[in-house]
Amino acid sequence: MGTRDPRIDAYIAKSADFAKPILTQIRDTVHAACPEVEESLKWSMPFFSYHGPLMNMSAFKEHAAFGFWKGALVLGRSAGSDERAMGQFGRITSVKDLPPKKELVALIKKAAKLNVDGVKVEKRKTPKAALPVPPELAAALAKNKKAQAAFKAMPPSHQREYNEWIGEAKREETRASRVKQAIEWIAEGKARNWKYEKR
């Protein structure tokens, strides 16, 4: 049997009057569609779990919102498409703005099945933009072929660490001493933070 968390009762009770029936209907529909769902409060909002995170709902001053943890899979949208800050269903200001109950039940059941089946959401990694090599480091690398070859062979994250470390130096003397140290470490094949790497 599922659980009803008294903190959710309190959350709904202290919400704006327009939001109370919206949150109550969402909550009741979740329990009807997935009787074994468990409630909790996460990130200060009502959260529903069933074999893992299922969905959440929230109330704001002028609208309510809710969304599925695996929204892209549940709704059949590509990740990030039409995802808005106020949730996957936009700004909800009355019960009329909610999807029809039959449709919402079907979506909740689909989300629950994804969790039971252990389906994961594929996370898209956004690569960081390449950071330009500071001129001082580029000049020093050009004079040291061993360091230059080692730098080119380094993963982009290690190159970025050196570029940031030297690039963020405010004083010329600091930058010069960092370049000198960097060339020494790079020639030895060491990452900028090699001291902290697990061996």
Secondary structure, 3 states (H helix, E strand, C coil): CCCCCHHHHHHHHCCCCCHHHHHHHHHHHHHHHCCCCEEEEECCEEEEECCCEEEEEEECCCCEEEEECCHHHHHCCCCCCCCECCECCCCECCHHHCCCHHHHHHHHHHHHHHHHCCCCCCCCCCCCCCCCCCHHHHHHHHHCHHHHHHHHHCCHHHHHHHHHHHHCCCCHHHHHHHHHHHHHHHHCCCCCCHHHCCC
